[in-house]
Amino acid sequence: MKGLKKIALATAVAAAPFAAQADLKALDDTTMGNVTGQAGVTIELETEVSIGEFRYTDEGYLSVSDIWIGGGTVERDTNGVVTGVSGMLDDLLIDIDVEADGDAVIDVHSISGAPIDYAVGIGSASLHATDGSGDTTLLASNIGIEGALGALNIRVDTATDNLIMNVAFNVTDMDMNVDFLGVNVRDLTVYGAQFFEQVETSGQPTDAAGLFASAQITVGKGVSAATGGDALEISIPSFAADIGVGAVEIGGESIGSFRIDNLAVTNTSMKVYGHQ
């Protein structure tokens, strides 16, 4: 507390000459409304996040353990166990503005102009009983996701009270073990809806339509058709992507690969609410 008091005192002393020379006047609402062209806020960010466990409890509980979020690549030991990520989530620039109509706009992009690389590692996801039986089910383990963020724009719309997100991203590599089914997924990719066409034509994706899957997501308050009560409503007007899976393994052996070309999900709405 003594340190805070010293900082406050130093700030007051430093500001005193400016206050003495300034003709300070309170601004009424009309005057404030005429102040235009103000700068927003920009944040440069780099971070690496680790979470020991995320737990959702109803009666039993779902546990997601050993979560790492950063950049670079997902790290694994010699047995393929996820142990972390190789770098930080960086090169991030976040612009925040409040527009004249009251909308808050958050635009996430890179400092360099290049896509923002990300890596997510998850040790395991499992279900646990709390009735004394000790039963558990390992749903999935050793989940590693790598990719790039091309664009992220978030708007809080005052006219509709909705949060609207536009995102462009890809997944360049995803591996996971779906333990309770005895299935492993290897080399899963998610790209733009023109990825396969561009690769077949030129050998590589040539623009954003091939590089990045795109989605618009709207989140707000809705009404449940079943109960008539309030619900969290999530709408996806559009999502377009090409999805590939390098290998599906059963019993440690690959049974082949597959791909989904020109996937389009449109006019999708989901309402989430509690039940007894």
C-alpha positions in Angstrom: 0.0 0.0 0.0 2.9 2.4 0.7 4.1 1.8 -2.8 0.7 2.7 -4.3 0.5 5.9 -2.2 3.9 6.9 -3.5 2.9 6.3 -7.1 -0.3 8.3 -6.6 1.6 11.2 -5.1 4.2 11.2 -7.9 1.4 11.2 -10.4 -0.3 14.1 -8.8 2.9 16.2 -8.5 3.7 15.5 -12.2 0.2 16.5 -13.3 0.0 19.7 -11.2 1.8 22.0 -13.7 -0.5 20.9 -16.5 -3.6 21.4 -14.4 -2.5 24.9 -13.3 -2.0 26.0 -16.9 -5.1 24.4 -18.4 -8.6 26.0 -18.6 -10.5 22.9 -17.5 -14.2 22.8 -18.3 -16.7 19.9 -17.8 -18.1 18.7 -21.2 -21.9 18.2 -21.4 -23.5 15.4 -23.5 -23.9 17.7 -26.5 -20.3 18.7 -26.5 -19.1 15.2 -26.0 -21.3 14.1 -29.0 -19.5 16.6 -31.2 -16.1 15.2 -30.4 -15.3 13.0 -33.4 -12.3 11.3 -35.0 -11.0 9.9 -31.7 -8.4 7.2 -31.8 -9.2 3.8 -30.5 -7.1 1.4 -28.5 -4.5 -0.9 -30.0 -3.0 -3.8 -28.0 0.1 -5.8 -29.0 0.0 -9.2 -27.5 2.2 -12.3 -27.0 1.3 -15.1 -24.7 1.5 -18.8 -23.9 -1.2 -20.4 -21.8 -1.2 -23.7 -19.9 -4.2 -25.1 -17.9 -3.8 -28.1 -15.7 -7.5 -29.1 -15.8 -10.8 -27.7 -17.1 -13.8 -29.4 -15.3 -17.5 -29.2 -16.1 -19.6 -30.7 -13.3 -23.3 -31.7 -13.6 -23.8 -34.8 -11.5 -20.7 -36.6 -12.8 -18.1 -34.4 -14.5 -16.2 -33.9 -17.8 -12.4 -33.3 -17.3 -10.1 -31.8 -19.9 -6.5 -32.1 -18.6 -3.1 -30.7 -19.6 -4.0 -27.9 -22.0 -1.4 -25.8 -23.8 -2.1 -22.8 -26.1 0.7 -21.0 -28.0 2.4 -20.9 -31.4 4.8 -22.9 -33.4 4.1 -26.7 -33.2 2.7 -29.2 -30.7 5.5 -31.0 -28.9 5.3 -34.8 -28.2 7.6 -37.3 -26.5 8.9 -40.4 -28.1 5.7 -42.2 -27.3 3.6 -39.6 -29.0 2.3 -38.1 -25.8 1.6 -34.4 -26.0 3.9 -32.5 -23.7 3.3 -28.8 -24.7 3.8 -26.3 -27.6 7.0 -25.0 -29.0 6.4 -21.3 -28.9 4.3 -18.3 -27.9 1.1 -17.1 -29.5 2.6 -13.8 -30.8 2.6 -11.3 -33.7 -0.9 -10.3 -32.5 -2.3 -6.8 -32.9 -5.8 -6.1 -31.5 -7.6 -2.9 -32.5 -10.6 -1.8 -30.3 -13.0 0.9 -31.3 -16.4 2.1 -30.2 -18.3 3.5 -33.2 -20.8 6.4 -33.3 -23.8 4.0 -33.1 -22.4 2.4 -29.9 -21.1 -0.8 -31.6 -17.9 -2.1 -30.1 -15.5 -3.4 -32.8 -12.5 -5.7 -32.1 -10.2 -6.5 -35.0 -7.5 -9.1 -34.5 -4.7 -9.3 -37.0 -0.9 -9.6 -37.1 1.8 -7.0 -36.8 3.8 -8.4 -39.7 0.8 -8.8 -42.0 1.3 -12.6 -42.2 -1.2 -15.1 -40.8 -1.0 -15.8 -37.1 0.3 -19.3 -36.3 -1.2 -21.1 -33.4 -0.7 -24.5 -31.7 -3.0 -26.2 -29.2 -2.1 -29.3 -27.2 -4.5 -31.3 -25.0 -3.5 -34.3 -22.9 -6.8 -35.9 -22.4 -10.6 -35.5 -22.1 -12.5 -37.9 -19.9 -15.8 -38.6 -18.2 -15.9 -39.3 -14.4 -18.6 -40.8 -12.2 -19.3 -39.3 -8.8 -21.7 -42.0 -7.5 -18.9 -43.9 -5.7 -18.4 -46.4 -8.5 -15.1 -44.9 -9.7 -16.1 -45.4 -13.3 -14.3 -43.3 -15.9 -14.3 -43.1 -19.7 -11.3 -41.8 -21.6 -12.9 -40.0 -24.6 -9.8 -38.7 -26.3 -6.1 -38.1 -25.7 -2.9 -36.6 -27.2 -4.8 -34.0 -29.1 -2.6 -31.7 -31.2 -3.8 -28.9 -33.4 -1.7 -26.6 -35.5 -2.8 -23.9 -37.9 -3.0 -20.2 -38.8 -5.5 -17.4 -38.2 -6.1 -15.3 -41.2 -8.7 -12.8 -39.8 -10.9 -12.3 -36.8 -13.4 -9.5 -36.5 -15.7 -9.2 -33.5 -18.6 -6.8 -33.3 -21.0 -6.2 -30.4 -24.0 -4.8 -32.2 -26.1 -2.4 -30.1 -29.1 -2.6 -32.4 -29.6 -6.3 -31.9 -27.6 -7.0 -28.7 -25.7 -9.7 -30.6 -22.0 -10.6 -30.7 -21.0 -11.1 -34.3 -17.8 -12.8 -35.3 -16.2 -13.2 -38.7 -13.2 -15.6 -38.7 -10.9 -17.0 -41.3 -8.6 -19.8 -40.2 -7.1 -23.1 -41.2 -5.9 -26.3 -39.5 -2.6 -27.5 -41.1 -2.3 -30.6 -39.0 -4.4 -32.3 -36.3 -3.8 -35.6 -34.6 -5.8 -37.2 -31.9 -6.7 -40.6 -30.3 -10.4 -41.3 -29.9 -9.7 -43.8 -27.1 -13.3 -44.9 -26.2 -13.8 -45.9 -29.9 -10.3 -47.3 -30.4 -9.8 -45.0 -33.4 -6.9 -42.6 -34.1 -7.2 -39.6 -36.5 -4.0 -38.5 -38.2 -3.1 -35.5 -40.4 -6.5 -33.8 -40.4 -6.6 -30.5 -42.2 -9.1 -27.7 -42.6 -8.7 -25.2 -45.4 -10.8 -22.9 -47.6 -13.5 -24.3 -49.8 -11.3 -23.9 -52.9 -8.3 -25.6 -51.4 -8.5 -29.0 -53.3 -9.3 -27.3 -56.6 -6.4 -24.9 -56.3 -4.0 -27.7 -55.3 -5.1 -29.8 -58.2 -4.7 -26.9 -60.6 -1.4 -25.3 -59.4 0.0 -27.6 -56.8 -0.7 -25.2 -53.9 -3.4 -22.9 -52.7 -3.1 -19.5 -54.4 -5.4 -17.2 -52.4 -7.5 -16.9 -49.3 -10.3 -19.0 -50.8 -8.0 -21.9 -50.6 -5.9 -21.0 -47.6 -8.6 -20.2 -45.1 -11.9 -21.7 -44.1 -14.4 -18.9 -43.3 -17.3 -18.6 -40.9 -19.7 -16.1 -39.6 -21.0 -16.7 -36.1 -23.7 -14.7 -34.2 -24.2 -15.1 -30.5 -27.1 -13.6 -28.6 -30.2 -14.2 -26.4 -32.9 -16.3 -28.0 -36.1 -18.0 -27.0 -36.4 -21.8 -26.7 -39.1 -23.3 -28.9 -39.6 -26.2 -26.4 -39.9 -24.2 -23.2 -40.6 -20.6 -24.2 -37.8 -19.5 -21.9 -34.6 -17.6 -22.5 -31.7 -19.4 -24.3 -28.3 -18.7 -25.5 -28.7 -18.7 -29.3 -25.7 -19.4 -31.6 -26.3 -18.9 -35.3 -23.9 -19.7 -38.2 -25.2 -18.1 -41.4 -22.3 -19.6 -43.3 -19.3 -21.9 -42.9 -17.3 -23.1 -45.9 -14.3 -25.4 -45.9 -12.4 -28.3 -47.5 -11.5 -31.0 -44.9 -9.0 -33.8 -45.3 -7.9 -36.7 -43.1 -4.6 -38.3 -43.9 -5.3 -41.6 -42.1 -7.8 -43.2 -39.8 -6.2 -45.9 -37.7 -8.0 -48.8 -36.0 -5.9 -51.3 -34.0 -2.8 -49.2 -34.9 -3.2 -49.8 -38.6 -4.5 -47.3 -41.2 -7.7 -48.2 -42.9 -7.3 -45.3 -45.4 -7.8 -41.6 -45.9 -10.7 -39.4 -46.9 -11.6 -35.8 -47.7 -14.7 -33.6 -47.8 -14.7 -31.2 -50.7 -16.7 -27.9 -50.7 -18.4 -28.4 -47.3 -21.0 -25.6 -46.8 -22.9 -25.2 -43.6 -25.6 -22.5 -43.9 -28.6 -21.2 -42.0 -27.7 -23.0 -38.8 -29.1 -22.1 -35.4 -28.5 -23.6 -32.0 -30.2 -22.7 -28.7 -28.6 -23.7 -25.4 -30.4 -23.7 -22.1 -30.5 -25.7 -18.8 -32.9 -28.5 -18.0 -34.0 -30.3 -14.8 
